[in-house]
Amino acid sequence: MTTDKSSLNCISKLDIFTRTIMRKQITCALALLACSTFAQADWVGSVNYNNFSDKVLPGQDGDFGAFGFTGGYRFNVAENIRVVPEVRIGFGIGGDSFSDATGTIQSDFEINDYLGVAVRGEYIINEDFYAFAVVSYQNIEVKLDSVRVNGQSVPFDSLTNSNTEVGAGIGGGWQINEKNAVELSYEDIDGSDLVTLGYRFNF
């Protein structure tokens, strides 16, 4: 069978037209997918009280309070499952005291600040409650706040200790309404315990 040039040109134009339509359809589909993805996502934040339990001196554990904030983006990946990457930042609001074996020298330590990132996987149990698991990576800086000898304050050189650690934990939340929740969580950060009570909101 033979095909003249006119037929070839017609087929070529039809092929170009078909490919153009397909490209437009693919572009529209990707745009709709992107819009759908962003439509199912929310900015979220929280205000938290953190309690860190850690070993500061040999044989002596300390409890440290901190006030923190988080900000992240929540993706609804399935009907009852959400993924939330977030950043964390906070500062110390309470420390602990330690002494040597004789009790002569006392020193006070507190958290200076912390900064980190985390990823949460959330499971919606019902309209009121949800549970989550979290992995985190943060830098926590502890500082020496004061030194006393026999109860008397003495001058001392500034001393800070900064560690960057990986953590993992679990928690749960009570959904007060569509945009507000209260959470309680526990994390193990390289042997240190972190308990967090927070107020969470989305916008």
C-alpha positions in Angstrom: 0.0 0.0 0.0 1.3 3.4 -0.9 0.9 6.7 0.9 1.2 10.1 -0.7 2.8 13.1 0.8 -0.5 14.7 1.6 -1.6 11.7 3.7 1.7 11.7 5.5 1.4 15.4 6.3 -2.2 14.8 7.6 -1.0 11.9 9.8 1.9 14.0 11.1 -0.4 16.9 12.0 -2.9 14.5 13.7 0.0 13.0 15.7 1.2 16.4 16.8 -2.3 17.4 17.8 -2.9 14.2 19.7 0.4 14.6 21.6 -0.4 18.2 22.4 -3.8 17.1 23.8 -2.2 14.4 25.9 0.4 16.8 27.3 -2.3 19.2 28.3 -4.3 16.4 29.9 -1.2 15.3 31.9 -0.5 18.9 32.9 -4.1 19.4 34.1 -4.0 16.1 36.0 -0.8 17.0 37.7 -2.2 20.5 38.6 -5.3 18.9 40.0 -3.2 16.4 42.0 -1.1 19.3 43.4 -4.2 21.3 44.3 -5.7 18.2 45.9 -2.5 17.6 47.9 -2.4 21.1 49.2 -6.1 21.2 49.9 -5.6 18.2 52.2 -2.8 19.8 54.1 -2.8 22.3 57.0 -0.3 24.4 58.8 -0.1 23.4 62.4 1.6 24.8 65.5 1.9 24.1 69.2 2.9 25.7 72.5 4.4 23.2 74.9 5.8 22.6 78.4 8.8 20.2 78.2 10.3 18.2 81.1 13.7 16.7 80.3 15.2 14.1 82.7 18.9 13.5 82.1 22.1 12.5 83.8 24.3 15.6 84.3 26.8 14.4 86.8 27.9 10.8 87.5 25.2 9.1 89.5 22.9 12.2 89.6 19.9 12.6 87.3 18.3 16.0 86.8 14.9 17.4 85.8 14.9 20.4 83.5 11.9 22.5 82.4 11.6 24.2 79.0 9.0 26.2 77.1 8.8 25.4 73.5 7.1 26.0 70.2 6.6 23.8 67.1 5.5 24.6 63.5 4.7 22.2 60.8 2.6 21.1 57.8 0.1 18.3 58.2 -0.7 16.0 55.3 -3.8 13.8 55.3 -2.4 10.8 53.4 -5.3 8.5 54.1 -8.7 8.5 55.7 -7.4 8.2 59.3 -3.7 8.8 58.8 -1.7 12.0 58.8 2.0 12.8 58.4 3.4 16.0 60.0 7.0 17.2 59.4 7.8 20.0 61.9 10.4 22.2 63.5 11.0 22.7 67.2 12.5 25.6 69.2 12.5 26.3 72.9 14.3 27.7 75.9 14.8 26.6 79.5 12.6 27.8 82.4 13.8 25.7 85.3 16.8 23.7 86.2 18.1 21.4 88.9 20.8 21.4 91.6 23.7 18.9 92.1 26.3 18.5 94.7 29.6 16.7 95.2 30.0 13.6 97.4 30.5 15.7 100.5 27.8 18.2 99.8 30.2 21.1 100.0 29.9 22.2 96.4 26.5 22.7 94.8 25.9 23.6 91.2 22.8 24.6 89.3 22.2 23.5 85.7 19.4 24.5 83.3 18.6 24.2 79.6 19.7 27.2 77.7 17.8 26.4 74.5 17.0 23.6 72.0 16.3 23.5 68.3 15.3 20.5 66.2 13.2 18.8 63.5 10.7 16.0 63.8 8.3 13.8 61.7 5.1 12.6 63.2 2.7 9.9 62.0 -0.8 10.4 63.4 -3.7 7.9 63.5 -7.2 9.3 64.1 -9.0 7.0 66.5 -12.3 8.9 66.4 -13.5 12.5 66.2 -12.2 13.2 69.8 -8.9 11.3 70.1 -5.8 10.5 68.0 -2.5 8.8 68.7 0.9 9.5 67.1 4.5 8.2 66.8 7.4 10.6 66.3 11.1 10.6 65.4 13.2 13.7 66.1 16.6 15.2 65.7 17.5 18.1 68.0 20.3 20.0 69.6 19.9 20.6 73.3 22.2 23.0 75.1 22.6 22.8 78.9 24.4 25.6 80.9 25.9 25.9 84.3 23.8 28.6 86.0 25.4 29.0 89.4 28.0 27.5 91.8 27.9 27.6 95.6 30.5 26.5 98.2 29.1 25.9 101.7 26.0 27.7 100.6 27.8 30.8 99.4 27.8 31.8 95.7 31.2 32.0 94.1 32.4 33.3 90.7 32.7 30.7 88.0 33.6 30.4 84.3 30.6 30.1 81.9 30.1 26.5 81.0 27.7 25.0 78.4 27.3 21.5 77.0 25.6 21.0 73.7 24.5 17.7 72.3 22.7 16.7 69.1 20.7 13.6 69.4 18.0 11.4 67.7 14.8 10.7 69.6 11.7 8.5 69.2 8.5 8.4 71.1 4.7 8.1 71.2 1.8 10.3 72.3 -1.9 11.1 72.1 -4.1 14.0 71.7 -7.6 15.1 72.6 -9.3 17.1 69.8 -11.2 19.9 71.6 -12.7 21.1 68.3 -11.7 21.1 64.6 -8.7 23.4 65.1 -7.6 22.9 68.7 -6.2 20.0 70.7 -4.3 19.1 73.9 -1.5 16.6 73.7 0.7 14.5 76.0 3.8 12.6 74.7 6.9 10.8 75.7 10.2 10.6 73.9 13.5 8.8 74.5 16.4 11.0 73.3 19.5 8.9 73.5 18.7 7.8 77.0 17.2 11.1 78.2 13.4 11.2 78.9 11.3 14.0 77.4 7.7 14.4 78.6 5.7 17.1 76.8 2.3 18.6 77.5 1.1 20.9 74.7 -1.7 22.9 73.2 -1.9 22.3 69.4 -3.7 24.3 66.8 -4.0 24.4 63.0 -4.7 27.3 60.7 
